[in-house]
């Protein structure tokens, strides 16, 4: 089964295209112990609660930096979080934004897919085909997935991504490259397109549909960054994108929903946040 197939199957099973970012911040985790115990227990309890209430999201996306900042304890916690996600049947997207010269990328790909056991990874396209190529080889030959940064959700994205080159925006050129690079990967290569730039998102969705590209999108920026899940869903439907293989990400809005709710039941609050986001998406 390829990554796109895994996305579709999980959508049907969990009735959700929510991607839960899993970005630990120790000061916000109301558990005692060292980093490894705190982080792993926090996400294990959330996933167990979501599973018991039949409210699992459509994927989980741990950002490796949030674990690596706590040293080996954080990295051991990441291994446990990935194992728990696999146990409950979630696709694991390792948010690593890798991209380097060929041999280095090949080593990174082995780390992401071989050691961590992730189903998918985020990639930076700046160094070109030979940089993303080792990862895409895993997508083509072993059914793994990759999301390539296209038009991201951060404020500074426009500084480079919206630059005009011979009358075209750089993100438009990158979108063409993503289609080209993923042409033999059977829909396992997708794009990161932020919810905070709906006009650009709609433009890119139209482009991917016109190219008849089986294109999974990872869509960050909903919630704290100001993006609207309802608007994202409207764009996906309007442009004819394949909804079942799309993922709309929320991290802190789910992870630390207990703060907004004013409760100590962090797992219950996270499950409630997933339910609410599912309602907003209403695909």
C-alpha positions as YAML, in Angstrom:
chain: A
units: angstrom
residues:
- id: 1
  name: UNK
  ca: [0.00, 0.00, 0.00]
- id: 2
  name: UNK
  ca: [1.35, 3.42, -0.98]
- id: 3
  name: UNK
  ca: [1.13, 6.57, 1.10]
- id: 4
  name: UNK
  ca: [-1.79, 8.01, -0.90]
- id: 5
  name: UNK
  ca: [-3.67, 4.74, -0.40]
- id: 6
  name: UNK
  ca: [-2.92, 4.88, 3.32]
- id: 7
  name: UNK
  ca: [-4.35, 8.40, 3.49]
- id: 8
  name: UNK
  ca: [-7.53, 7.35, 1.70]
- id: 9
  name: UNK
  ca: [-7.99, 4.27, 3.87]
- id: 10
  name: UNK
  ca: [-7.47, 6.27, 7.07]
- id: 11
  name: UNK
  ca: [-9.94, 8.94, 5.94]
- id: 12
  name: UNK
  ca: [-12.59, 6.30, 5.37]
- id: 13
  name: UNK
  ca: [-11.87, 4.56, 8.68]
- id: 14
  name: UNK
  ca: [-11.59, 7.64, 10.93]
- id: 15
  name: UNK
  ca: [-13.95, 9.93, 8.99]
- id: 16
  name: UNK
  ca: [-11.37, 12.69, 9.33]
- id: 17
  name: UNK
  ca: [-8.83, 14.60, 7.25]
- id: 18
  name: UNK
  ca: [-7.42, 16.31, 10.34]
- id: 19
  name: UNK
  ca: [-3.67, 16.01, 10.84]
- id: 20
  name: UNK
  ca: [-2.71, 16.39, 14.48]
- id: 21
  name: UNK
  ca: [0.61, 18.12, 14.86]
- id: 22
  name: UNK
  ca: [2.48, 16.64, 17.83]
- id: 23
  name: UNK
  ca: [4.85, 19.38, 18.94]
- id: 24
  name: UNK
  ca: [5.71, 19.03, 22.64]
- id: 25
  name: UNK
  ca: [6.43, 22.01, 24.86]
- id: 26
  name: UNK
  ca: [7.39, 20.80, 28.33]
- id: 27
  name: UNK
  ca: [6.08, 23.93, 30.08]
- id: 28
  name: UNK
  ca: [2.63, 23.14, 28.68]
- id: 29
  name: UNK
  ca: [2.57, 19.41, 29.49]
- id: 30
  name: UNK
  ca: [0.84, 18.96, 32.88]
- id: 31
  name: UNK
  ca: [2.67, 15.75, 33.80]
- id: 32
  name: UNK
  ca: [5.60, 15.00, 36.06]
- id: 33
  name: UNK
  ca: [8.84, 13.22, 35.19]
- id: 34
  name: UNK
  ca: [11.66, 13.72, 32.73]
- id: 35
  name: UNK
  ca: [11.15, 14.80, 29.11]
- id: 36
  name: UNK
  ca: [10.90, 11.25, 27.77]
- id: 37
  name: UNK
  ca: [8.19, 10.24, 30.23]
- id: 38
  name: UNK
  ca: [6.30, 13.54, 30.05]
- id: 39
  name: UNK
  ca: [6.17, 13.73, 26.26]
- id: 40
  name: UNK
  ca: [5.45, 10.08, 25.51]
- id: 41
  name: UNK
  ca: [2.76, 9.80, 28.19]
- id: 42
  name: UNK
  ca: [1.12, 13.05, 27.06]
- id: 43
  name: UNK
  ca: [0.61, 11.89, 23.48]
- id: 44
  name: UNK
  ca: [-0.12, 8.29, 24.40]
- id: 45
  name: UNK
  ca: [-2.98, 9.45, 26.63]
- id: 46
  name: UNK
  ca: [-4.34, 11.74, 23.91]
- id: 47
  name: UNK
  ca: [-4.25, 8.98, 21.30]
- id: 48
  name: UNK
  ca: [-5.81, 6.44, 23.68]
- id: 49
  name: UNK
  ca: [-8.63, 8.87, 24.50]
- id: 50
  name: UNK
  ca: [-9.20, 9.64, 20.82]
- id: 51
  name: UNK
  ca: [-9.24, 5.94, 19.99]
- id: 52
  name: UNK
  ca: [-11.70, 5.11, 22.79]
- id: 53
  name: UNK
  ca: [-14.09, 7.79, 21.52]
- id: 54
  name: UNK
  ca: [-13.68, 6.84, 17.84]
- id: 55
  name: UNK
  ca: [-12.23, 10.29, 17.19]
- id: 56
  name: UNK
  ca: [-8.78, 9.54, 15.87]
- id: 57
  name: UNK
  ca: [-7.49, 12.14, 13.38]
- id: 58
  name: UNK
  ca: [-6.46, 11.33, 9.82]
- id: 59
  name: UNK
  ca: [-2.71, 11.53, 10.55]
- id: 60
  name: UNK
  ca: [-0.19, 12.64, 13.14]
- id: 61
  name: UNK
  ca: [2.71, 15.00, 12.40]
- id: 62
  name: UNK
  ca: [5.52, 15.19, 14.96]
- id: 63
  name: UNK
  ca: [8.02, 17.95, 14.26]
- id: 64
  name: UNK
  ca: [11.44, 16.47, 15.02]
- id: 65
  name: UNK
  ca: [12.86, 19.76, 16.34]
- id: 66
  name: UNK
  ca: [10.41, 19.83, 19.25]
- id: 67
  name: UNK
  ca: [11.82, 16.47, 20.39]
- id: 68
  name: UNK
  ca: [15.50, 17.00, 19.55]
- id: 69
  name: UNK
  ca: [15.60, 20.16, 21.69]
- id: 70
  name: UNK
  ca: [15.30, 17.90, 24.73]
- id: 71
  name: UNK
  ca: [18.25, 15.74, 23.71]
- id: 72
  name: UNK
  ca: [18.21, 11.95, 23.79]
- id: 73
  name: UNK
  ca: [15.21, 11.88, 26.14]
- id: 74
  name: UNK
  ca: [13.20, 13.84, 23.62]
- id: 75
  name: UNK
  ca: [14.30, 11.61, 20.76]
- id: 76
  name: UNK
  ca: [13.41, 8.47, 22.71]
- id: 77
  name: UNK
  ca: [10.02, 10.05, 23.34]
- id: 78
  name: UNK
  ca: [9.61, 10.59, 19.60]
- id: 79
  name: UNK
  ca: [10.24, 6.91, 18.99]
- id: 80
  name: UNK
  ca: [7.52, 6.05, 21.51]
- id: 81
  name: UNK
  ca: [5.05, 8.56, 20.04]
- id: 82
  name: UNK
  ca: [5.58, 7.11, 16.56]
- id: 83
  name: UNK
  ca: [5.11, 3.58, 17.92]
- id: 84
  name: UNK
  ca: [1.84, 4.58, 19.62]
- id: 85
  name: UNK
  ca: [0.58, 6.26, 16.46]
- id: 86
  name: UNK
  ca: [1.34, 3.09, 14.48]
- id: 87
  name: UNK
  ca: [-0.44, 1.01, 17.14]
- id: 88
  name: UNK
  ca: [-3.67, 2.97, 16.67]
- id: 89
  name: UNK
  ca: [-3.28, 2.96, 12.88]
- id: 90
  name: UNK
  ca: [-2.34, 6.56, 12.08]
- id: 91
  name: UNK
  ca: [-0.14, 7.66, 9.17]
- id: 92
  name: UNK
  ca: [2.99, 9.27, 10.62]
- id: 93
  name: UNK
  ca: [4.33, 12.40, 8.92]
- id: 94
  name: UNK
  ca: [7.76, 13.30, 10.25]
- id: 95
  name: UNK
  ca: [8.02, 17.06, 9.90]
- id: 96
  name: UNK
  ca: [11.76, 17.37, 9.29]
- id: 97
  name: UNK
  ca: [11.95, 19.67, 6.22]
- id: 98
  name: UNK
  ca: [15.00, 17.83, 4.95]
- id: 99
  name: UNK
  ca: [16.92, 18.72, 1.80]
- id: 100
  name: UNK
  ca: [20.65, 18.53, 1.11]
- id: 101
  name: UNK
  ca: [23.12, 17.27, -1.49]
- id: 102
  name: UNK
  ca: [22.42, 13.79, -2.84]
- id: 103
  name: UNK
  ca: [24.43, 11.54, -0.50]
- id: 104
  name: UNK
  ca: [23.34, 13.52, 2.54]
- id: 105
  name: UNK
  ca: [19.69, 13.37, 1.48]
- id: 106
  name: UNK
  ca: [20.05, 9.62, 0.99]
- id: 107
  name: UNK
  ca: [21.27, 9.36, 4.59]
- id: 108
  name: UNK
  ca: [18.42, 11.55, 5.81]
- id: 109
  name: UNK
  ca: [15.92, 9.38, 3.91]
- id: 110
  name: UNK
  ca: [17.29, 6.27, 5.60]
- id: 111
  name: UNK
  ca: [16.95, 8.04, 8.96]
- id: 112
  name: UNK
  ca: [13.35, 9.15, 8.37]
- id: 113
  name: UNK
  ca: [12.00, 5.95, 6.84]
- id: 114
  name: UNK
  ca: [14.44, 3.32, 8.06]
- id: 115
  name: UNK
  ca: [15.18, 4.37, 11.63]
- id: 116
  name: UNK
  ca: [12.14, 6.43, 12.62]
- id: 117
  name: UNK
  ca: [9.73, 4.31, 10.60]
- id: 118
  name: UNK
  ca: [7.75, 7.33, 9.37]
- id: 119
  name: UNK
  ca: [5.27, 6.98, 6.53]
- id: 120
  name: UNK
  ca: [6.01, 10.43, 5.14]
- id: 121
  name: UNK
  ca: [8.39, 13.38, 5.46]
- id: 122
  name: UNK
  ca: [8.38, 17.10, 4.71]
- id: 123
  name: UNK
  ca: [11.05, 18.35, 2.30]
- id: 124
  name: UNK
  ca: [12.58, 21.66, 1.26]
- id: 125
  name: UNK
  ca: [12.89, 22.04, -2.54]
- id: 126
  name: UNK
  ca: [15.52, 24.80, -2.66]
- id: 127
  name: UNK
  ca: [18.43, 22.55, -3.71]
- id: 128
  name: UNK
  ca: [16.52, 20.91, -6.55]
- id: 129
  name: UNK
  ca: [15.89, 17.43, -7.90]
- id: 130
  name: UNK
  ca: [19.09, 15.74, -6.71]
- id: 131
  name: UNK
  ca: [18.23, 16.90, -3.19]
- id: 132
  name: UNK
  ca: [14.65, 15.56, -3.09]
- id: 133
  name: UNK
  ca: [15.46, 12.59, -5.35]
- id: 134
  name: UNK
  ca: [16.61, 10.11, -2.66]
- id: 135
  name: UNK
  ca: [13.35, 10.64, -0.77]
- id: 136
  name: UNK
  ca: [11.23, 10.35, -3.90]
- id: 137
  name: UNK
  ca: [12.97, 7.06, -4.68]
- id: 138
  name: UNK
  ca: [11.48, 5.72, -1.43]
- id: 139
  name: UNK
  ca: [8.09, 7.07, -2.58]
- id: 140
  name: UNK
  ca: [8.37, 5.33, -5.95]
- id: 141
  name: UNK
  ca: [9.86, 2.02, -4.80]
- id: 142
  name: UNK
  ca: [8.56, 1.53, -1.26]
- id: 143
  name: UNK
  ca: [5.34, 3.54, -1.19]
- id: 144
  name: UNK
  ca: [6.55, 6.16, 1.29]
- id: 145
  name: UNK
  ca: [5.30, 9.74, 1.16]
- id: 146
  name: UNK
  ca: [6.80, 13.22, 0.88]
- id: 147
  name: UNK
  ca: [5.34, 16.71, 1.13]
- id: 148
  name: UNK
  ca: [7.43, 19.37, -0.58]
- id: 149
  name: UNK
  ca: [7.23, 22.96, 0.67]
- id: 150
  name: UNK
  ca: [5.27, 24.93, -1.92]
- id: 151
  name: UNK
  ca: [3.44, 27.98, -0.50]
- id: 152
  name: UNK
  ca: [3.88, 27.88, 3.24]
- id: 153
  name: UNK
  ca: [1.77, 29.43, 6.01]
- id: 154
  name: UNK
  ca: [4.38, 31.59, 7.76]
- id: 155
  name: UNK
  ca: [4.43, 35.37, 7.40]
- id: 156
  name: UNK
  ca: [7.89, 35.43, 5.80]
- id: 157
  name: UNK
  ca: [6.92, 32.98, 3.05]
- id: 158
  name: UNK
  ca: [6.13, 35.77, 0.61]
- id: 159
  name: UNK
  ca: [9.69, 37.11, 0.79]
- id: 160
  name: UNK
  ca: [10.90, 34.33, -1.52]
- id: 161
  name: UNK
  ca: [7.91, 32.23, -2.53]
- id: 162
  name: UNK
  ca: [6.02, 35.16, -4.08]
- id: 163
  name: UNK
  ca: [9.00, 36.52, -6.00]
- id: 164
  name: UNK
  ca: [8.27, 37.04, -9.68]
- id: 165
  name: UNK
  ca: [10.52, 35.33, -12.22]
- id: 166
  name: UNK
  ca: [9.75, 36.21, -15.82]
- id: 167
  name: UNK
  ca: [6.16, 37.04, -14.90]
- id: 168
  name: UNK
  ca: [5.55, 33.99, -12.73]
- id: 169
  name: UNK
  ca: [5.63, 33.53, -8.97]
- id: 170
  name: UNK
  ca: [8.30, 31.24, -7.57]
- id: 171
  name: UNK
  ca: [5.69, 29.06, -5.83]
- id: 172
  name: UNK
  ca: [4.08, 28.44, -9.24]
- id: 173
  name: UNK
  ca: [7.39, 27.20, -10.61]
- id: 174
  name: UNK
  ca: [7.91, 25.01, -7.54]
- id: 175
  name: UNK
  ca: [4.41, 23.54, -8.04]
- id: 176
  name: UNK
  ca: [5.39, 22.53, -11.58]
- id: 177
  name: UNK
  ca: [8.52, 20.87, -10.22]
- id: 178
  name: UNK
  ca: [6.53, 18.99, -7.57]
- id: 179
  name: UNK
  ca: [4.27, 17.56, -10.28]
- id: 180
  name: UNK
  ca: [7.32, 16.64, -12.36]
- id: 181
  name: UNK
  ca: [9.26, 15.09, -9.48]
- id: 182
  name: UNK
  ca: [6.28, 13.05, -8.34]
- id: 183
  name: UNK
  ca: [5.15, 11.90, -11.78]
- id: 184
  name: UNK
  ca: [6.21, 8.28, -11.17]
- id: 185
  name: UNK
  ca: [5.29, 8.11, -7.47]
- id: 186
  name: UNK
  ca: [1.58, 7.26, -7.84]
- id: 187
  name: UNK
  ca: [0.35, 10.16, -5.71]
- id: 188
  name: UNK
  ca: [2.82, 9.62, -2.88]
- id: 189
  name: UNK
  ca: [4.50, 13.01, -3.46]
- id: 190
  name: UNK
  ca: [2.50, 16.02, -2.33]
- id: 191
  name: UNK
  ca: [2.82, 19.70, -1.44]
- id: 192
  name: UNK
  ca: [2.72, 21.87, 1.66]
- id: 193
  name: UNK
  ca: [0.25, 24.69, 1.02]
- id: 194
  name: UNK
  ca: [-0.70, 26.99, 3.90]
- id: 195
  name: UNK
  ca: [-4.25, 27.88, 4.88]
- id: 196
  name: UNK
  ca: [-3.17, 31.47, 5.58]
- id: 197
  name: UNK
  ca: [-2.92, 32.25, 1.84]
- id: 198
  name: UNK
  ca: [-6.29, 31.13, 0.43]
- id: 199
  name: UNK
  ca: [-5.90, 32.90, -2.91]
- id: 200
  name: UNK
  ca: [-2.60, 31.15, -3.59]
- id: 201
  name: UNK
  ca: [-4.06, 27.87, -2.34]
- id: 202
  name: UNK
  ca: [-6.97, 28.08, -4.76]
- id: 203
  name: UNK
  ca: [-4.61, 28.92, -7.62]
- id: 204
  name: UNK
  ca: [-2.38, 25.94, -6.81]
- id: 205
  name: UNK
  ca: [-5.32, 23.55, -6.41]
- id: 206
  name: UNK
  ca: [-6.63, 24.58, -9.84]
- id: 207
  name: UNK
  ca: [-3.17, 23.99, -11.29]
- id: 208
  name: UNK
  ca: [-2.85, 20.50, -9.78]
- id: 209
  name: UNK
  ca: [-6.33, 19.53, -11.00]
- id: 210
  name: UNK
  ca: [-5.62, 20.86, -14.51]
- id: 211
  name: UNK
  ca: [-2.43, 18.78, -14.57]
- id: 212
  name: UNK
  ca: [-4.46, 15.73, -13.48]
- id: 213
  name: UNK
  ca: [-1.94, 15.26, -10.68]
- id: 214
  name: UNK
  ca: [-2.90, 12.97, -7.80]
- id: 215
  name: UNK
  ca: [-1.72, 15.54, -5.28]
- id: 216
  name: UNK
  ca: [-2.03, 15.17, -1.50]
- id: 217
  name: UNK
  ca: [-1.71, 18.48, 0.30]
- id: 218
  name: UNK
  ca: [-0.50, 19.07, 3.83]
- id: 219
  name: UNK
  ca: [-2.27, 22.25, 4.91]
- id: 220
  name: UNK
  ca: [-0.89, 24.02, 8.00]
- id: 221
  name: UNK
  ca: [-1.94, 27.41, 9.35]
- id: 222
  name: UNK
  ca: [-5.43, 26.62, 10.67]
- id: 223
  name: UNK
  ca: [-6.24, 28.01, 14.11]
- id: 224
  name: UNK
  ca: [-3.52, 29.99, 15.88]
- id: 225
  name: UNK
  ca: [-1.98, 31.18, 12.59]
- id: 226
  name: UNK
  ca: [-5.33, 32.50, 11.42]
- id: 227
  name: UNK
  ca: [-6.32, 30.11, 8.64]
- id: 228
  name: UNK
  ca: [-9.91, 28.90, 8.30]
- id: 229
  name: UNK
  ca: [-10.70, 25.18, 8.04]
- id: 230
  name: UNK
  ca: [-14.07, 25.97, 6.47]
- id: 231
  name: UNK
  ca: [-12.43, 28.13, 3.79]
- id: 232
  name: UNK
  ca: [-9.85, 25.43, 3.07]
- id: 233
  name: UNK
  ca: [-12.57, 22.80, 2.62]
- id: 234
  name: UNK
  ca: [-14.52, 25.15, 0.36]
- id: 235
  name: UNK
  ca: [-11.45, 25.65, -1.86]
- id: 236
  name: UNK
  ca: [-10.73, 21.92, -2.03]
- id: 237
  name: UNK
  ca: [-14.32, 21.18, -3.08]
- id: 238
  name: UNK
  ca: [-14.58, 24.12, -5.47]
- id: 239
  name: UNK
  ca: [-11.40, 23.17, -7.34]
- id: 240
  name: UNK
  ca: [-12.17, 19.44, -7.48]
- id: 241
  name: UNK
  ca: [-9.29, 18.22, -5.33]
- id: 242
  name: UNK
  ca: [-9.50, 14.65, -4.04]
- id: 243
  name: UNK
  ca: [-10.63, 15.37, -0.46]
- id: 244
  name: UNK
  ca: [-9.77, 11.92, 0.92]
- id: 245
  name: UNK
  ca: [-6.02, 12.37, 0.43]
- id: 246
  name: UNK
  ca: [-5.80, 15.90, 1.87]
- id: 247
  name: UNK
  ca: [-4.73, 16.69, 5.44]
- id: 248
  name: UNK
  ca: [-5.52, 19.89, 7.37]
- id: 249
  name: UNK
  ca: [-3.09, 20.34, 10.24]
- id: 250
  name: UNK
  ca: [-3.64, 21.70, 13.73]
- id: 251
  name: UNK
  ca: [-0.94, 21.47, 16.38]
- id: 252
  name: UNK
  ca: [-1.25, 23.65, 19.50]
- id: 253
  name: UNK
  ca: [-5.01, 23.99, 18.99]
- id: 254
  name: UNK
  ca: [-5.34, 20.26, 19.69]
- id: 255
  name: UNK
  ca: [-2.29, 19.59, 21.88]
- id: 256
  name: UNK
  ca: [-3.00, 22.31, 24.40]
- id: 257
  name: UNK
  ca: [-6.76, 22.70, 24.05]
- id: 258
  name: UNK
  ca: [-7.06, 22.06, 27.78]
- id: 259
  name: UNK
  ca: [-5.71, 25.56, 28.45]
- id: 260
  name: UNK
  ca: [-8.54, 27.18, 26.49]
- id: 261
  name: UNK
  ca: [-11.07, 24.85, 28.10]
- id: 262
  name: UNK
  ca: [-9.78, 25.62, 31.61]
- id: 263
  name: UNK
  ca: [-9.55, 21.95, 32.54]
- id: 264
  name: UNK
  ca: [-6.90, 19.52, 33.72]
- id: 265
  name: UNK
  ca: [-8.25, 16.82, 31.38]
- id: 266
  name: UNK
  ca: [-5.79, 17.50, 28.56]
- id: 267
  name: UNK
  ca: [-6.63, 14.30, 26.69]
- id: 268
  name: UNK
  ca: [-10.38, 14.94, 26.80]
- id: 269
  name: UNK
  ca: [-9.88, 18.53, 25.66]
- id: 270
  name: UNK
  ca: [-7.70, 17.38, 22.75]
- id: 271
  name: UNK
  ca: [-10.37, 14.91, 21.64]
- id: 272
  name: UNK
  ca: [-13.00, 17.66, 21.84]
- id: 273
  name: UNK
  ca: [-10.77, 19.90, 19.69]
- id: 274
  name: UNK
  ca: [-10.46, 17.16, 17.05]
- id: 275
  name: UNK
  ca: [-14.25, 16.75, 17.02]
- id: 276
  name: UNK
  ca: [-14.76, 20.50, 16.62]
- id: 277
  name: UNK
  ca: [-12.23, 20.70, 13.78]
- id: 278
  name: UNK
  ca: [-13.92, 17.76, 12.05]
- id: 279
  name: UNK
  ca: [-17.20, 19.68, 12.23]
- id: 280
  name: UNK
  ca: [-15.59, 22.81, 10.78]
- id: 281
  name: UNK
  ca: [-14.10, 20.82, 7.91]
- id: 282
  name: UNK
  ca: [-17.33, 18.90, 7.22]
- id: 283
  name: UNK
  ca: [-16.08, 17.25, 4.05]
...
